[in-house]
Amino acid sequence: MENKTPGEDVENIIAMPTKQADPNWSDMLAELAETKSKTIYVQLFRHFAPKIKSYIIRLGLVESTADELMQETMLAVWRKAHMYNRTKAAASTWIFTLARNQSIDWMRKQKYPEYGLEEWHEEPDDEVDHCEQVVTSDRMAKALGKLPEKQSQVLYMSYFEGRSHAEISDRLGIPLGSVKSRIRLASEKLRMLWRDDV
Amino acid sequence: MNIKHHLDEATLVSYSAGSMSQSMALVVACHISMCPSCRNRVQESEAIGGMLLESLTPESISDDALDQVLACIDNEPDIELEAMVEETNFSQSFKHESIDSDVPKPLADYIGGSLDKVDWKMIVPGVYCHDLPCKSERGGVSRLLKISPGKAMLPHSHDGNELTLILRGSFSDEMGRFTAGDIADLDSEIEHQPLVDSDEDCICLIATDAPLKFSTLLGKIVQPITGF
């Protein structure tokens, strides 16, 4: 870890799913919200908890803390399941935001500013096809695999290492403007690939 | 609300990733809560996070971990739980007797429900500020600014990023005209001097992740006083 250049271990962390043999986690989470079924919850736990722990460790927290925050995140999944909106986000997206908030709140001892969960309940608006957005998880995985390394690197450093633009600029020794333009390019390309490749 | 100035793509990614300072994240969350188009965009950026989470190699987890969580859940009877969650939501949304329409909800957690009840501190005549208690690294700050009509901010540029969200009134600068809900998402390339062009005071929420650089001698003298 110490001597690696940032993003060098990119290869090791991406196990690109080419086929989605998994159950549909978003359907299951929506079902959990309705039924409060523990059987479904256990399945969600077995799938997501090990990934949540992995995410928290990558943020730089020690294993015992990662275990604790993973449990808090999974408890939040149970407690807040009724707020999950299947048409707005995939289960992995929703659970990612819970894990992110738990980790940041713990690290900063201050609540990460959220734009408001009540918006999740909003009526779907006509301009954007949210259902379209939700089924894109494996298309997105493919799209991510197609990004040039320089662009995926800045995404990994943002999402997995929690580094700000300024920190990435320091670490990579490139100007702040270049960090931002790489992120913009990566993000715009993902959106494009992800929409075209239907 | 007719919002014309939106968040930069890179800023949305940083917010979604949780890799942004507390002070900047507050301003971003406020704009998103006012702007349906950025709300849709941020959900797409969060989907990148979801995808990346899905792609991670799982860590091993002890069976105990699941048992402990299930035990916690068993101690929370469903009906009471729902009542509790409802109540929590209720108390969060209505923690302040009422929230004015020009106070975004994430900001209300810091200042209460009204911009008129903020404890303003004068910097120079016509320019008032109120610091928000965001813990921040590397000298970034977030604060409210209230500037009288016709006043200009000192010309400045930045080492890092600056976010300015208009809550009331309007100002114009080299980038255009900004009214309520608009956000100026600027980086170190840009030097600007906002001028308030509304009849009422312009109130904005501003955050930086590094100290500002003032480009005039006066600015350099005032800088230690304003603390920017």
Interface residues (C-beta under 8 A of the other chain):
Chain A: N12 I13 I14 A15 M16 P17 K36 K38 Y41 V42 F45 R46 F48 A49 P50 K51 I52 K53 S54 Y55 I57 R58 A66 D67 M70 Q71 M74 L75 W78 R79 K80 H82 K88 A89 A90 A91 S92 T93 W94 I95 F96 T97 A99 R100 N101 S103 I104 R108 K109 Q110 K111 Y112 P113 E114 Y115 G116 L117 E118 E119 D125 E127 V128 Q133 T136 S137 M140 A141 L144 L155 Y156 M157 S158 Y159 F160 E161 G162 R163 S164 H165 A166 L176 G177 V179 K180 S181 I183 R184 A186 S187 E188 L190 R191
Chain B: D8 E9 A10 L12 V13 S14 S16 A17 G18 S19 M20 S21 Q22 A25 L26 V28 A29 C30 I32 S33 P36 R39 N40 V42 Q43 E44 S45 E46 A47 I48 G49 G50 M51 L52 L53 E54 S55 L56 T57 P58 E59 S60 I61 S62 A65 L66 Q68 V69 L70 C72 I73 E76 D78 L81 E82 V85 N89 S93 K105 P106 D109 C134 K135 R138 G160 N161 D187 S188 E189 D209 A210
